[in-house]
Amino acid sequence: MEYPALVPGVLLRRYKRFLADVRLDDGREVVAHCPNTGSMRAVNVPGCRVWLAPSDNPARKLAWTWELIELTQADGSVALASVHTGRTNRIVEEALRAGRVESLAGYAMLKREAKVEGARLDFRLDDSDRGTAFVEVKQVTLKEFDGHGYFPDAVSERGRKHLLALAALAEQGQRAVLLFCVAHSGIRDVAPAAHLDPAYTATLKAVVERGVEVVAHGCEVDWRDGRPVSIGLRGRLPISLSRQVNIALGID
């Protein structure tokens, strides 16, 4: 997925969920739309370098959209994370259509927003030989102090609802897949966040027993002339359903 010409700045603060104050590199302070309804735990870090997409649409209230944030890691390296959850399905769709998600390659047709009993899932894949696969996508950006990636970053009843819908499909003989789109270049593996949402974690383990598949893929941002120009789904990442975070000590 290609970005518009992104503009760099420094995050000053995020507030009222959908707003962020940013100081651009030219010194201007602007209010940007924050397209993320979650807690943004570990990616809402004032003082970090961010990248905004400009808009000249006169109908928009805000002329800027927050897209990316650069985060310094424990080893001193810098990771790039996408905060725009609205981009996630487009990233995954491009990869599915191009056959870059190996476990879901070979389906002839793709439909967005598949309505099923009790929920609306992100994709339905159909093929005369392979049958049908339902796919629900979740963006992962939470990297905790232990160095691992987790989902969700807050209690997610909606996420549990999607898991149960997938499990019902699996028990009907349909293929049901949860795909974690890891939009943080510093995350190398994914686990359910039992320390933040134990109910989601328990439900995820239960639906896997009922036949739901879980896969995770990382994202890679391409740069040109010192600016991010595109983002795409890349290789598969490991998943652990049993990892526990020790809140007090910051270790597994």
N, C-alpha and C positions, 0 to 999 in steps of 0.2 A: 504494500500500500504506500503510495507516494504522499508526502507531505506538501502543503503549500510552502512558500518561502518563509521558514521559521525565523523568529527574531529572539535573540538572547536577552536575559535579564537576571535579576536576583529576586527570589521570593521574599517578600516582607511579611505577609501573613495570609492565611486562608480563614474565611469567616462566613457565617450564614450559609454554610455548606457549599453554596454555588459561586462564591466570590473569592477572588485572590488579589491582593495588592502586590504589584511587581514593579521594581525599578529597572527600566530598560538600560542597556549599555550606553545609550545616548543621554542618560540622566533623567529622562521623563519617568514619572510615576503614573502607572495606569492600573485600572481595575479590569481584571480578566475573568471570563467565565470559567468556573471550575467544573468540568463535566464528569464529576465523580460523586455519587451519593453516599459512598461508604465512609468509614472512619479515617481512611488514608493513613492508618497507623504505619509509621516508619517511612512514609514518603511525603508527609507534610512537614517539611523541615525548613523553617525560615533561615535565610542566609545562603541557601544553596542556589546554584545556577539553574535556571529553568529556560524552557523554550516555548514561545507563544506563537500561535497562528493568527495572522491579521485577517480582518474581513472589512471589505468596503461596502457591505450590504447596508443600505440606509434603514432597513426595517429592523435591524438588530439593535438591542439596547446597549450591548457591549461589543466593542470593535476587536476584542482579543479573546483567544481561547487558549487555556493552559494545556499543553500537550505532553511535555517531558520534563523530568527533573534529573539532575546529576547528583549522585550520592557518594560520598567518600566512604570507602569500606575500611574494615579493621586493618588490612594490610597496606593502606594508603592508596590503593587503586580507586578509580572512579567508575561507578556503575551507572547505567542509564535506565530509568524506569518510565514507562508510559502511564500517565495518570488518567488518560481519556478512556473511560470504560466504553464509550460509544464506538471506539475504533475496533474493539476486540473481535466482534463478529465478522467485520469486513476482513480483518487479517486472517482469521480462520477460514472464511469462505474462499479467499484467494488461494490459500494453501490446499483446501479440499478440491477445488476445481483443477488445480495444477497437479494433483496427485502427490503432493509433498507430505501428506500424512499417511504413511505407509499402511498403518492398520485400518485406514478407512479409504484406501484407494480402490478404484475399479468399479465404482457405482456410476451408472449412466445418467442419473437425474439427481438434482439437488433442489430442495424447496426450503425457503426460509420460514421461520415461525410456524412450526408444525403444531397445530392444536390437537391435544390429546385429552383424555379424561382427567380433569383436575388441574391441568396446567397447559402452558404454551412453551414448547421446547424450541431451541434455536434452529435446528436443522433436521430435515428428513431426507435421507438418501435412499434411492430406489434403483434396483437393477433386476432385470428379468432372471438372471442367473443367481445373483447374490441375495436377492430379497430386499428387505427394508432395514435400515438402521436409523435410529433416532439419536441425535447428538445434542447434549446440553453443554454450553461453553461457560467457563468461569475464568475471569482474569485474576491472576496471582501477582501481587506486588509486595506482599509482606515478607520481609527478611528479618527474622528476630536476632537477638543478641547472640544466639548460639550458632549463627551462620547459616541456618536452614530456612527454606521457604515454607509458608503456611497459608492455608485458606480455611475459613474466612478470616477477615481482619476485625470482625465484630459478630455478634449474634445474628444469624441469618435464618429466619423462619422461612423466607422465600426459597432459600437454597435447599432447605430440608424438603419443602414441597416438591421441588424439582427432582430430588433424589427418589422420593416415593413414587412419583409418576414414572420415572425410569424403571424402578423395580417392578411396577405393575406391568409394564410393557415386556420386560424380560420374562416374567412369569407366564405371559401369553405367547411366548416363543419368538418375540421380536428381539432384534439386536438393540441394546440400549447402552449408550456410551456417555460418560462424563469426561469432558476434555478440559484440562487445566491449561490455559494459555498464560504462560509465565512471562509477563511483560516487564521483567527486571533482570538486567544482564548479570547481576551478581548472585542470582539464585541458581543453584545447581541441582536441587532436588526439592520435592514437595511432600508435605504431610498435612493431614487435617489438624486444625488449631484447637486441640482439646483444652488448652489453657484459656481460650477465649469463648469457645462454643462447644461445650462437651456434648450437647444434644446432637449437633450436626455431626460430630465425630462418630458418635455411637450409631447414628443413622447411616452414615457412609459405610461403616464396617458391615452393618446389617444388609444393606442393599447389594454389596459386593457378594455376600453369601447367597443372595437371591438371583445373581446372574448379571448384575450391572458391571460393565467394563470401565476401568478408570485409566486414562492416559494423560501424560503431561508433555508439553512441548515448549521449548524456550522461544524467545524472539530475538531477532538481531536487527539493529539499526544500521543502515548504511549512511556514510558521510561523504560529502563532497565539498571541497573548498572550506573546510572547517565548520560545516553545518550539517545537521541531520536532514536527509532527503527522503528516506523511505524506511519502512519497517516491515518485516516479514516473519512468518513462523519458520522455525528451524528444527533442530534435532530433538529427539525424544529425551526426557529427563526421568530419573528414577522417582518412584513414589513409595513412601513408607506409611502404612496405616497404623503403626503402633508407636511412633515416636512421641515421647513426652518431653515437655519443657519444664525445667525446674525454675520456677519464677524467682525464688529466693537467691539461688546460686548462679543462675544464668547458664546452666549446663543441661545436657540431656539426662 
